Amino acid sequence: MQSVATAPKPEKVLVAGKKKLKRNDRFWVAVFVTPNMVMYSLFILIPSAAGVILSFCEWDILGPISWVGFENYRRLLDDELLLPAFGRTFKFLALGVLPTVFGGFLVAVLLNWKVKGIGVFRAMFFLPLTISSAVAGIAWSSIFNPEAGWINRILEIVGITGPEWLSSFTWALPSITIIVIWLSLPLVIILYLAGLQRISPDILEAAALDGANAWQRLWQVIFPCVSATTTLVVAIEILAFLSSPFEISLLMVQGGPLDSTTSLAYYAYKVAFEQFEVGYSAALVMLQFFVLLSIVLPIALVRKYRKAKG
């Protein structure tokens, strides 16, 4: 008697196919993720761990590394230059974060209009994303030039004598802040544009029918609808204004004049590469990290609470 082969059940074939697909997925995930994880470990995780360890050591770059425990952190309490650097860092935050957030929001609202030729204006506002800090520093140095810069030329037309922006003790820090705002705006605009395009037109139409004018719709309807984006933008900009002024200040004014643009990050750089106290510099960087954490963590918790509340 001949045996008749039975076909496998469709359910078993489907499960086997899924398992094979999952194995293939894992393989390709590993192929694409592993190089990125290796680079991330080499340039982020390992240097970060080394920085934490060095904050407990004494090292002058050339000599041997010696363990000093919490001595570098104790030195923070006696450092007379630390508080002024802290103060300038918070000035950068105070002058830069809010104008960048609200300015980026307003520009995003304008760029979100569905009108002919809006793509050209979007490209103009996104241009700083393609420019490095070095190029931005050179460009803005000419703009802030007290004799040939166009800012002072415009002020002369209206009868105002412009200051020497980058060599003025009063105006150097605001000038650096303006440059960082200019460099930060494109990312803020992109994030807000993504948030604005998720708002249902029905909400705006309902607000208009209820008698809300354009200004009321902007701040009482549109802005609350992008609150999650605002939380993210604020966190990103706090990080940006803790780090970016260092780059611009180093390129343009080297922390001057008279240390008026020396932020905490720039002070840590000077301690490491001018005074060759790498361990103490690492302690300064760790202090900045904890300051950042103390600001960003409450923002993240508030965002999580709002999300859970619905």
C-alpha positions as CSV (number, residue, x, y, z in Angstrom):
1,M,0.0,0.0,0.0
2,Q,1.5,3.3,-1.1
3,S,1.8,6.0,1.5
4,V,0.5,9.4,0.6
5,A,2.7,12.4,1.6
6,T,0.8,14.9,3.6
7,A,1.4,18.6,2.9
8,P,2.6,20.7,5.8
9,K,0.0,22.8,7.5
10,P,-0.1,26.4,6.4
11,E,0.3,27.6,10.0
12,K,3.6,25.7,10.4
13,V,4.9,27.0,7.1
14,L,4.0,30.6,8.2
15,V,5.7,30.1,11.6
16,A,8.8,28.7,10.0
17,G,8.9,31.6,7.5
18,K,8.6,34.1,10.3
19,K,11.5,32.5,12.2
20,K,13.7,32.5,9.1
21,L,12.7,36.2,8.5
22,K,13.6,37.0,12.1
23,R,17.0,35.3,11.8
24,N,17.6,37.3,8.5
25,D,16.5,40.5,10.2
26,R,18.9,39.9,13.1
27,F,21.8,39.3,10.7
28,W,21.2,42.5,8.7
29,V,20.5,44.6,11.9
30,A,23.9,43.4,13.2
31,V,25.6,44.2,9.9
32,F,24.3,47.8,9.9
33,V,24.4,48.5,13.6
34,T,27.8,47.0,14.5
35,P,30.0,49.6,12.6
36,N,28.0,52.5,14.1
37,M,28.3,51.0,17.6
38,V,32.1,50.5,17.2
39,M,32.5,54.1,16.1
40,Y,30.2,55.3,18.9
41,S,32.2,53.3,21.4
42,L,35.6,54.6,20.1
43,F,34.7,58.3,19.9
44,I,32.0,58.7,22.6
45,L,31.7,55.9,25.2
46,I,35.5,55.2,25.7
47,P,36.5,58.9,25.8
48,S,33.6,59.7,28.2
49,A,34.7,56.8,30.5
50,A,38.3,58.0,30.3
51,G,37.2,61.5,31.2
52,V,35.4,60.3,34.3
53,I,38.5,58.3,35.4
54,L,40.9,61.3,34.7
55,S,38.8,63.6,36.9
56,F,40.2,61.5,39.8
57,C,43.7,61.7,38.6
58,E,46.5,64.2,38.0
59,W,48.1,64.3,34.5
60,D,50.1,66.9,32.6
61,I,49.7,65.2,29.2
62,L,53.4,64.3,29.0
63,G,54.1,62.7,32.3
64,P,52.6,59.7,34.1
65,I,49.1,59.6,35.4
66,S,48.7,59.6,39.2
67,W,45.6,58.9,41.3
68,V,44.5,61.8,43.6
69,G,41.0,60.7,44.5
70,F,38.6,63.6,45.1
71,E,41.3,66.3,45.2
72,N,40.3,67.8,41.8
73,Y,36.7,68.1,43.0
74,R,37.8,69.7,46.3
75,R,39.8,72.2,44.2
76,L,36.5,73.3,42.6
77,L,35.5,74.9,45.9
78,D,38.7,77.1,46.0
79,D,38.8,78.1,42.4
80,E,38.3,81.9,42.1
81,L,37.9,81.7,38.3
82,L,35.1,79.1,38.4
83,L,32.2,81.2,39.5
84,P,32.8,83.9,36.9
85,A,33.0,81.2,34.2
86,F,29.8,79.8,35.6
87,G,28.1,83.2,35.4
88,R,29.1,83.7,31.8
89,T,27.8,80.3,30.9
90,F,24.4,81.1,32.4
91,K,24.5,84.4,30.5
92,F,24.9,82.5,27.3
93,L,21.9,80.4,28.3
94,A,19.7,83.3,29.4
95,L,20.5,85.4,26.3
96,G,20.3,82.5,23.8
97,V,17.8,79.7,24.6
98,L,14.5,81.7,24.8
99,P,15.2,83.8,21.6
100,T,16.2,80.6,19.7
101,V,13.1,78.7,20.9
102,F,10.5,81.4,20.3
103,G,12.2,82.8,17.2
104,G,12.5,79.3,15.7
105,F,8.8,78.7,16.4
106,L,7.6,81.9,14.8
107,V,9.8,81.3,11.7
108,A,8.5,77.8,11.4
109,V,4.9,79.1,11.5
110,L,5.7,81.4,8.7
111,L,7.5,78.7,6.7
112,N,4.6,76.3,7.2
113,W,2.3,78.4,5.0
114,K,1.3,76.7,1.8
115,V,2.2,79.5,-0.7
116,K,4.1,79.5,-4.0
117,G,7.9,79.8,-3.6
118,I,8.0,79.0,0.1
119,G,10.6,76.3,-0.6
120,V,13.1,79.1,-1.5
121,F,12.7,80.8,1.9
122,R,12.9,77.4,3.6
123,A,16.3,76.8,1.9
124,M,17.5,80.2,3.0
125,F,16.7,79.5,6.6
126,F,18.2,76.0,6.5
127,L,21.5,77.2,5.0
128,P,23.4,77.6,8.3
129,L,23.1,73.8,8.7
130,T,25.6,73.3,5.9
131,I,28.1,75.8,7.4
132,S,30.8,74.8,9.9
133,S,31.6,76.8,13.0
134,A,34.9,77.9,11.4
135,V,33.2,79.3,8.3
136,A,30.5,81.0,10.4
137,G,33.2,82.6,12.6
138,I,35.0,84.1,9.5
139,A,31.7,85.3,8.0
140,W,30.5,86.9,11.2
141,S,33.9,88.5,12.0
142,S,33.5,90.6,8.8
143,I,29.8,91.4,9.7
144,F,30.9,92.6,13.2
145,N,33.9,94.5,11.8
146,P,33.6,98.0,13.5
147,E,34.8,99.8,10.3
148,A,33.6,97.7,7.3
149,G,30.9,95.5,8.8
150,W,27.4,96.1,7.5
151,I,25.9,96.2,11.0
152,N,27.8,99.3,11.9
153,R,27.2,100.8,8.4
154,I,23.4,100.4,8.9
155,L,23.7,102.0,12.4
156,E,25.6,104.9,10.9
157,I,22.7,105.6,8.5
158,V,20.4,106.1,11.4
159,G,22.9,108.2,13.3
160,I,24.2,105.6,15.8
161,T,27.9,104.9,16.3
162,G,28.3,101.1,16.4
163,P,30.5,99.5,19.1
164,E,33.6,97.4,18.5
165,W,31.5,94.3,18.8
166,L,34.1,91.5,19.3
167,S,36.7,93.6,21.1
168,S,34.2,95.2,23.5
169,F,34.0,93.8,27.1
170,T,30.2,94.6,27.0
171,W,29.3,93.5,23.5
172,A,31.5,90.5,22.9
173,L,29.3,88.0,24.8
174,P,26.0,89.1,23.1
175,S,27.8,89.0,19.7
176,I,28.9,85.4,20.3
177,T,25.4,84.6,21.4
178,I,23.9,86.0,18.2
179,I,26.2,83.7,16.1
180,V,25.2,80.6,18.1
181,I,21.5,81.6,17.7
182,W,22.0,81.9,14.0
183,L,23.7,78.4,13.8
184,S,21.0,76.8,16.1
185,L,17.9,78.2,14.4
186,P,17.7,75.7,11.4
187,L,17.4,72.6,13.6
188,V,14.8,74.4,15.8
189,I,12.8,75.4,12.7
190,I,12.9,71.8,11.3
191,L,11.7,70.3,14.6
192,Y,8.8,72.9,14.8
193,L,7.8,72.4,11.2
194,A,7.5,68.6,11.9
195,G,5.3,69.4,14.9
196,L,3.2,71.9,13.1
197,Q,2.5,69.6,10.2
198,R,1.0,67.1,12.7
199,I,-1.7,69.6,13.8
200,S,-5.1,68.8,12.3
201,P,-6.6,71.7,10.3
202,D,-9.9,70.9,12.0
203,I,-8.5,72.3,15.3
204,L,-7.6,75.6,13.7
205,E,-10.9,75.8,11.9
206,A,-12.8,75.2,15.2
207,A,-10.8,77.9,16.9
208,A,-11.6,80.4,14.1
209,L,-15.3,79.5,14.3
210,D,-15.2,80.2,18.0
211,G,-14.0,83.7,17.3
212,A,-10.2,83.4,18.0
213,N,-8.1,85.8,15.9
214,A,-4.7,84.9,14.3
215,W,-2.7,86.0,17.4
216,Q,-5.0,83.9,19.8
217,R,-4.8,80.9,17.5
218,L,-1.0,81.2,17.4
219,W,-0.4,81.2,21.2
220,Q,-3.5,79.5,22.6
221,V,-4.0,76.8,20.0
222,I,-0.9,76.2,17.9
223,F,1.8,76.7,20.5
224,P,0.2,74.3,23.1
225,C,-0.2,71.7,20.3
226,V,3.6,71.6,19.8
227,S,4.4,71.5,23.6
228,A,6.2,68.2,23.2
229,T,8.4,69.6,20.5
230,T,9.1,72.7,22.7
231,T,10.3,70.4,25.5
232,L,12.7,68.7,23.1
233,V,13.9,72.0,21.6
234,V,14.6,73.5,25.0
235,A,16.7,70.5,26.0
236,I,18.6,70.6,22.8
237,E,19.3,74.3,23.0
238,I,20.4,74.2,26.6
239,L,23.0,71.6,25.4
240,A,23.9,73.8,22.4
241,F,24.4,76.9,24.5
242,L,26.6,75.0,27.0
243,S,28.9,73.8,24.3
244,S,28.7,75.9,21.1
245,P,29.9,79.3,22.6
246,F,33.2,77.5,23.3
247,E,33.8,76.8,19.6
248,I,32.9,80.3,18.4
249,S,34.8,82.0,21.2
250,L,37.9,79.9,20.6
251,L,37.8,80.7,16.8
252,M,37.0,84.4,17.1
253,V,38.1,86.0,20.3
254,Q,40.0,83.2,22.3
255,G,37.8,83.8,25.3
256,G,38.4,87.5,25.4
257,P,38.4,90.4,25.7
258,L,39.5,90.0,29.4
259,D,37.8,86.6,29.6
260,S,34.4,88.1,28.9
261,T,33.4,85.2,26.7
262,T,35.2,82.4,28.7
263,S,32.4,80.0,29.5
264,L,32.8,76.9,31.7
265,A,33.6,74.8,28.7
266,Y,36.3,77.2,27.4
267,Y,37.8,77.5,30.9
268,A,38.1,73.7,31.0
269,Y,39.9,73.8,27.7
270,K,42.3,76.4,28.9
271,V,43.0,74.4,32.1
272,A,43.8,71.3,30.0
273,F,45.8,72.7,27.1
274,E,47.3,75.9,28.5
275,Q,47.9,74.9,32.1
276,F,48.3,71.2,31.3
277,E,46.1,70.1,34.2
278,V,44.0,67.5,32.5
279,G,42.7,65.9,35.7
280,Y,41.3,69.2,37.0
281,S,39.9,70.0,33.5
282,A,38.1,66.7,33.5
283,A,36.6,67.6,36.9
284,L,35.3,70.9,35.4
285,V,33.8,69.0,32.5
286,M,32.1,66.6,34.9
287,L,30.7,69.6,36.8
288,Q,29.3,71.0,33.6
289,F,27.7,67.5,32.9
290,F,26.0,67.5,36.3
291,V,24.7,71.1,35.7
292,L,23.3,70.0,32.4
293,L,21.8,66.9,34.0
294,S,20.1,69.0,36.7
295,I,18.5,71.2,34.0
296,V,17.5,68.6,31.4
297,L,16.4,65.8,33.8
298,P,13.4,67.9,35.3
299,I,12.4,68.8,31.7
300,A,12.4,65.2,30.7
301,L,10.4,64.2,33.8
302,V,7.8,67.0,33.1
303,R,7.5,65.7,29.6
304,K,7.0,62.1,30.8
305,Y,4.4,63.2,33.3
306,R,2.5,65.2,30.7
307,K,2.6,62.2,28.3
308,A,1.4,59.8,31.0
309,K,-1.4,62.3,31.9
310,G,-2.5,62.4,28.3
